Amino acid sequence: MTRASIDIAAELVRLQALSNFELRGEWRRLHHMQPPKSLSRELLLRGITYKIQERAFGGLSKSILRKLSGTEPEASSPESRRAAPRTTVKPGTRLVREWNSDTHTVLVHADGVEWRGQRYRSLSVVAREITGAHWSGPRFFGLTSKKGAGDG
């Protein structure tokens, strides 16, 4: 047993002997606030012993605190890791995008897209042809937002 755990064990024995009034005073001293009025003796003891352990061994990590407070970046939540819903565009739809002062029109077919009279399997291939760089085709043509789609 470490010195800190021996001290904590002794402190727990001391706390058990205190009255509810004295426990509420310990809570105020450790938490720097009034305990909730309806808190049972058991919960008072747990809240006090947590603070004692926190002081002896350290508190929660910053990442755990972010998760508990709900300020964790969205990228790490399971919902945001799921693939964005597929954008469905009906055959016959014309998509228009201006790039480097040129207007590009793509016609959507059931089995791909058509651009400048030639058929392509996806919008991403067309976006790559137009820009010379890897793009998400749906994002390039404005069908998805930056937040909800893949990178490009």
C-alpha positions as CSV (number, residue, x, y, z in Angstrom):
1,M,0.0,0.0,0.0
2,T,1.2,3.5,-0.9
3,R,1.4,6.3,1.6
4,A,-1.4,8.1,-0.2
5,S,-3.7,5.1,0.0
6,I,-3.0,4.7,3.7
7,D,-3.8,8.4,4.2
8,I,-7.1,8.0,2.2
9,A,-8.1,4.9,4.2
10,A,-7.6,6.8,7.5
11,E,-9.5,9.8,6.1
12,L,-12.4,7.5,5.1
13,V,-12.6,6.1,8.7
14,R,-12.6,9.6,10.0
15,L,-15.4,10.7,7.6
16,Q,-17.6,7.7,8.7
17,A,-17.6,9.1,12.2
18,L,-18.8,12.6,11.2
19,S,-22.4,13.8,11.5
20,N,-24.4,14.9,8.5
21,F,-23.8,18.5,9.4
22,E,-20.0,18.0,9.6
23,L,-20.1,16.1,6.3
24,R,-21.8,19.0,4.6
25,G,-19.0,21.2,6.0
26,E,-16.4,18.9,4.5
27,W,-18.2,19.0,1.1
28,R,-18.1,22.8,1.2
29,R,-14.4,22.8,2.0
30,L,-13.5,20.4,-0.7
31,H,-15.9,21.4,-3.5
32,H,-16.0,25.2,-2.7
33,M,-19.8,25.1,-3.0
34,Q,-22.9,24.1,-1.0
35,P,-23.9,20.5,-1.3
36,P,-27.3,19.9,-2.9
37,K,-30.0,20.0,-0.2
38,S,-31.5,16.6,-0.8
39,L,-28.1,14.7,-1.0
40,S,-28.1,11.6,1.1
41,R,-25.4,10.8,3.6
42,E,-24.1,8.1,1.2
43,L,-23.8,10.5,-1.7
44,L,-22.2,13.1,0.5
45,L,-19.5,10.6,1.5
46,R,-19.0,9.5,-2.1
47,G,-18.6,13.1,-3.3
48,I,-16.2,13.9,-0.5
49,T,-14.1,10.8,-1.0
50,Y,-13.9,11.4,-4.7
51,K,-12.4,14.8,-4.1
52,I,-9.9,13.4,-1.6
53,Q,-8.8,10.7,-4.1
54,E,-8.7,13.3,-6.9
55,R,-6.3,15.4,-4.8
56,A,-4.1,12.4,-3.9
57,F,-4.0,10.7,-7.3
58,G,-5.1,13.4,-9.9
59,G,-8.4,14.0,-11.6
60,L,-9.9,12.9,-14.8
61,S,-7.9,13.5,-18.0
62,K,-8.8,16.4,-20.3
63,S,-10.2,14.1,-22.9
64,I,-12.5,12.4,-20.5
65,L,-13.7,15.9,-19.2
66,R,-14.4,16.9,-22.7
67,K,-16.5,13.8,-23.3
68,L,-18.4,14.3,-20.1
69,S,-19.1,18.0,-20.8
70,G,-20.1,17.3,-24.4
71,T,-17.5,19.5,-25.9
72,E,-15.6,16.6,-27.5
73,P,-14.8,17.4,-31.1
74,E,-17.4,15.9,-33.4
75,A,-14.9,13.9,-35.4
76,S,-14.4,11.5,-32.6
77,S,-18.1,10.8,-31.9
78,P,-19.5,7.5,-33.4
79,E,-22.2,9.5,-35.2
80,S,-19.7,11.6,-37.1
81,R,-17.5,8.6,-38.0
82,R,-20.4,7.1,-40.0
83,A,-20.4,7.6,-43.7
84,A,-22.4,10.6,-44.9
85,P,-25.7,9.6,-46.4
86,R,-25.4,9.1,-50.2
87,T,-26.7,11.9,-52.3
88,T,-29.2,10.6,-54.8
89,V,-29.6,12.6,-58.0
90,K,-32.3,11.5,-60.5
91,P,-31.3,10.6,-64.0
92,G,-31.8,13.6,-66.3
93,T,-30.6,16.1,-63.8
94,R,-28.1,18.7,-65.0
95,L,-25.4,19.8,-62.6
96,V,-23.6,23.1,-63.4
97,R,-20.3,24.2,-61.9
98,E,-18.1,27.1,-62.8
99,W,-14.3,26.4,-62.4
100,N,-11.6,28.8,-63.5
101,S,-14.0,31.0,-65.5
102,D,-15.3,27.9,-67.4
103,T,-18.9,26.6,-67.0
104,H,-19.1,22.8,-66.8
105,T,-22.4,21.0,-67.2
106,V,-22.9,17.4,-66.3
107,L,-25.9,15.3,-67.3
108,V,-26.8,12.5,-64.8
109,H,-27.6,9.1,-66.2
110,A,-28.9,6.0,-64.3
111,D,-25.4,4.3,-64.7
112,G,-23.1,7.3,-64.5
113,V,-22.7,10.9,-65.8
114,E,-22.0,12.6,-69.1
115,W,-19.6,15.6,-69.5
116,R,-18.6,17.2,-72.8
117,G,-20.2,14.3,-74.7
118,Q,-18.3,11.6,-72.9
119,R,-19.7,9.1,-70.2
120,Y,-18.0,8.7,-66.8
121,R,-18.7,6.3,-64.0
122,S,-18.9,9.0,-61.3
123,L,-19.0,12.7,-60.5
124,S,-15.6,12.3,-58.8
125,V,-14.0,11.3,-62.0
126,V,-15.4,14.3,-63.7
127,A,-14.3,16.6,-60.9
128,R,-10.8,15.2,-61.2
129,E,-10.8,15.8,-64.9
130,I,-11.9,19.4,-64.5
131,T,-9.6,20.3,-61.6
132,G,-6.7,18.0,-62.0
133,A,-6.9,17.1,-58.3
134,H,-8.8,14.6,-56.2
135,W,-12.2,15.9,-55.3
136,S,-15.4,14.4,-53.9
137,G,-17.6,14.8,-57.0
138,P,-20.8,15.4,-55.0
139,R,-19.0,18.0,-53.0
140,F,-17.4,19.7,-56.0
141,F,-20.9,20.0,-57.7
142,G,-22.4,21.3,-54.5
143,L,-24.5,18.3,-53.5
144,T,-23.0,17.9,-50.1
145,S,-21.6,20.2,-47.5
146,K,-18.0,20.3,-46.4
147,K,-18.9,19.0,-42.9
148,G,-21.0,16.1,-44.0
149,A,-19.0,14.7,-46.9
150,G,-15.6,13.2,-47.6
151,D,-12.6,15.4,-48.2
152,G,-11.7,17.0,-51.5
